[in-house]
Amino acid sequence: MRVTWKTALLLTLIAAAVLTACQPHTITVDPTMTATQQAEMLNTALEKHLITQEEATIFNEVYALLTPPIQQDALPERLQALVARGEISQLEADAFLEIYNRLDKAKLIN
């Protein structure tokens, strides 16, 4: 069977798409981003009534304790580590995860 350059290109693009889809989603925890972009993200969420001011405060406080890089799949474990060290309560960990999921679903998280 003869493979043309178009077929090879198509197979390469399909393979790249599959590999990209299989990679774990990473949350970018960038200290330079948190001041401006995080505030904008939370303000947008507040304006859209996706979160309350109290939830925005919880998100900010817990997010500040997370160290990069963080894979989305590992987020519950990272939160549990903060709970185990006494840095946050279990209620704060649960709230953060639920808030994060709402923001992610609304496409506000990178």
HELIX and SHEET records of a PDB file:
HELIX    1   1 TRP A    5  CYS A   22  1                                  18    
HELIX    2   2 PRO A   31  MET A   33  1                                   3    
HELIX    3   3 THR A   34  GLN A   38  3                                   5    
HELIX    4   4 ALA A   39  GLU A   47  1                                   9    
HELIX    5   5 GLN A   53  LEU A   65  1                                  13    
HELIX    6   6 GLN A   72  ALA A   74  5                                   3    
HELIX    7   7 LEU A   75  ALA A   84  1                                  10    
HELIX    8   8 GLN A   90  LYS A  105  1                                  16    
SHEET    1   A 2 THR A  26  ILE A  27  0                                        
SHEET    2   A 2 ILE A  70  GLN A  71 -1                                        
END                                                                             
